[in-house]
Amino acid sequence: MFVRRSKHDALRSLYEREARRRAEAEQVAAQREIAIHRLQSLVAHHRDEHPDTPIQYQPATGDARLRQRLDLAERARRALDTDRSELIAANVQLTREAQQLRDELAARPVEGSPA
């Protein structure tokens, strides 16, 4: 298919103009992206240096305080129960090992005695 030279030149200049506009738009988008990341890091830095106001703590009163203390006591009891179970298991194991060693020593002949 044949195309006139003038039409070809017009299309070529239109293509080049659009290619330049696209490159400029991509460059602007990249600069915006860099600026956004820079501002986000700046905001994060400022939050690290000056955190938002702390949450206001209001001590519990009445029943709420009693529930809090009971919850803490229950947690402590569970932790102690876990520790106790581990200690009992270790004690059982050590008792078995000690009994095994006693049995091995009892089975050995004593030196200097007739066997």
C-alpha positions in Angstrom: 0.0 0.0 0.0 1.4 3.4 -1.0 1.2 6.5 1.2 1.9 10.0 0.2 5.0 11.6 1.5 3.2 14.4 3.2 0.9 12.1 5.0 3.9 10.0 6.1 5.7 13.0 7.4 2.6 14.2 9.3 2.1 10.8 10.9 5.9 10.6 11.7 5.8 14.0 13.4 2.7 13.1 15.3 4.3 9.8 16.4 7.5 11.6 17.6 5.5 14.3 19.4 3.4 11.6 21.2 6.6 9.6 22.0 8.1 12.8 23.6 4.9 13.5 25.6 4.9 9.9 26.8 8.5 10.0 27.9 7.9 13.3 29.7 4.8 11.8 31.4 6.8 8.8 32.5 9.5 11.1 33.9 7.0 13.2 35.8 5.4 10.0 37.2 8.8 8.7 38.3 9.5 12.0 40.0 6.1 11.9 41.7 6.8 8.4 42.9 10.2 9.4 44.3 8.6 12.4 46.0 5.9 10.2 47.5 8.4 7.7 48.9 10.6 10.6 50.3 7.6 12.1 52.0 6.5 8.8 53.4 9.9 8.1 54.9 9.9 11.7 56.3 6.5 11.1 57.9 7.7 7.8 59.3 10.9 9.4 60.7 8.8 12.2 62.4 6.5 9.6 63.9 9.5 7.7 65.3 10.9 10.9 66.8 7.6 12.3 68.0 5.0 9.5 68.3 1.4 10.3 68.4 -0.1 11.1 71.8 -0.1 8.1 74.1 -3.3 6.2 74.9 -4.8 7.6 78.1 -4.7 4.9 80.8 -7.5 4.8 83.3 -7.0 2.4 86.1 -9.9 0.0 86.5 -12.2 0.5 89.4 -14.4 -1.8 91.4 -15.4 -5.1 89.7 -13.1 -4.4 86.7 -10.1 -4.1 89.0 -11.1 -7.3 90.8 -11.4 -9.1 87.5 -8.0 -7.8 86.4 -6.4 -9.1 89.6 -8.1 -12.5 89.2 -7.0 -12.8 85.6 -3.4 -12.0 86.6 -3.6 -14.5 89.5 -5.0 -17.2 87.1 -2.2 -16.5 84.6 0.4 -16.8 87.4 -1.2 -20.0 88.6 -1.1 -21.5 85.1 2.6 -20.6 84.7 3.4 -22.1 88.0 1.4 -25.2 87.2 3.4 -25.6 83.9 6.7 -25.2 85.8 5.6 -27.7 88.4 4.7 -30.3 85.8 8.1 -29.9 84.1 9.8 -30.3 87.5 7.8 -33.4 88.3 8.7 -35.0 85.0 12.4 -34.1 85.5 12.3 -35.6 89.0 10.7 -38.8 87.7 13.3 -39.2 85.0 16.2 -38.5 87.5 14.7 -41.0 90.0 14.6 -43.6 87.3 18.2 -42.9 86.3 19.3 -43.1 89.9 17.5 -46.4 90.5 19.1 -47.8 87.3 22.5 -46.8 88.5 21.8 -48.4 92.0 20.8 -51.6 90.3 23.9 -51.6 88.1 26.1 -51.0 91.2 24.3 -53.8 93.1 24.9 -56.2 90.2 28.7 -55.6 90.1 30.8 -57.8 92.2 32.7 -56.1 95.0 36.5 -56.1 94.6 38.4 -58.3 97.0 35.5 -60.5 97.8 35.2 -64.1 96.4 32.9 -64.2 93.5 
